[in-house]
Amino acid sequence: MKTTLEISDPLLREARRLAARDGTTLRALVEQGLRHVVADKRKSGKFRLRKASFKGRGLQPGLGEAGWAKLRDIIYEGRGG
């Protein structure tokens, strides 16, 4: 299938040099790059958030209703914050 791509001039010049050096065509080089990117994306799959929890018992008693300002003050207490 034919298509039109806009590629920056410096990148296109470098790609043409690589193709000539390797004895291949610009088309083959572009297809190789696209195959690589598509395969890489296919391998990575969906984003999964890693488990980042830690052992603990939640908030200290009495802090369940505290606002962010109070929690921040406690977190940075004695740390120059």
NORPEDA-V797625 format. One line per field, one symbol per residue. burial: + if it has 16 or more other ideal C-beta (glycine too) atoms within 10 Angstrom, else -. A space follows every 10 residues. Layout:
# NORPEDA-V797625
burial->???
This chain:
# NORPEDA-V797625
burial->---------- --------+- --------+- ---------- ---------- ---------- ---------- ---------- -
